[in-house]
Amino acid sequence: MIRLLIVLAVIIMILFILRSRAQSRSLGTSKLYRNLILIVVISGLLFFLATTGKFLIPQLLSLIKVGLPFLTKIIGI
């Protein structure tokens, strides 16, 4: 997982460098690099959520289960 995180960080840094070079040339390619950066970040987050879902999702559900009574008391007041 840490290797994947490092690879994603390197890819994003390369895209940022290419984006900064493209901003001086034309506006259209800068938007392309921005979209590519967003796609890489979102796909990386989705991959991490999918692979760590067996640990992350039950913890989130238990947190919601504990916090729900407090939320209903606040709304009921």
C-alpha positions in Angstrom: 0.0 0.0 0.0 2.8 2.4 0.8 4.4 1.7 -2.5 1.2 2.5 -4.3 0.9 5.7 -2.3 4.5 6.7 -3.3 3.7 5.9 -7.0 0.5 8.0 -6.9 2.5 10.9 -5.3 5.1 10.7 -8.0 2.5 10.6 -10.8 0.7 13.6 -9.3 4.0 15.6 -8.9 4.8 14.9 -12.6 1.4 16.0 -13.6 1.8 19.2 -11.6 5.1 19.9 -13.3 3.6 19.3 -16.7 0.6 21.5 -15.8 2.8 24.4 -14.7 4.7 24.2 -18.0 1.4 24.0 -19.9 -0.1 27.1 -18.2 2.5 29.3 -19.9 1.6 28.0 -23.3 -2.1 27.6 -23.6 -5.2 27.4 -21.4 -6.7 24.2 -22.8 -3.9 21.8 -21.9 -3.9 23.2 -18.4 -7.5 22.0 -17.9 -6.5 18.6 -19.3 -3.7 18.2 -16.7 -6.1 19.4 -13.9 -8.6 16.8 -14.9 -5.9 14.1 -15.1 -4.7 15.0 -11.6 -8.3 14.8 -10.2 -8.8 11.4 -11.9 -5.5 10.0 -10.4 -6.4 11.3 -6.9 -10.0 10.0 -7.0 -9.0 6.6 -8.5 -6.3 6.3 -5.8 -8.8 7.1 -3.0 -11.3 4.6 -4.4 -8.6 1.9 -4.6 -7.6 2.5 -1.0 -11.2 2.4 0.1 -11.8 -0.8 -1.8 -8.8 -2.6 -0.5 -9.1 -1.4 3.1 -12.9 -1.6 3.2 -12.8 -4.7 5.4 -11.2 -2.6 8.1 -12.5 0.9 7.4 -16.2 0.4 6.7 -17.0 -1.6 9.9 -15.3 1.1 12.0 -17.3 3.8 10.3 -20.5 1.9 10.8 -19.8 1.4 14.5 -19.0 5.1 14.8 -22.3 6.0 13.3 -24.1 3.5 15.5 -22.5 5.2 18.6 -23.1 8.7 17.4 -26.7 8.3 16.2 -28.3 8.5 19.7 -26.5 11.8 20.4 -27.6 13.2 17.1 -31.2 12.3 17.8 -31.0 14.0 21.2 -29.7 17.2 19.7 -32.4 17.2 17.0 -35.1 16.5 19.5 -34.2 19.4 21.7 
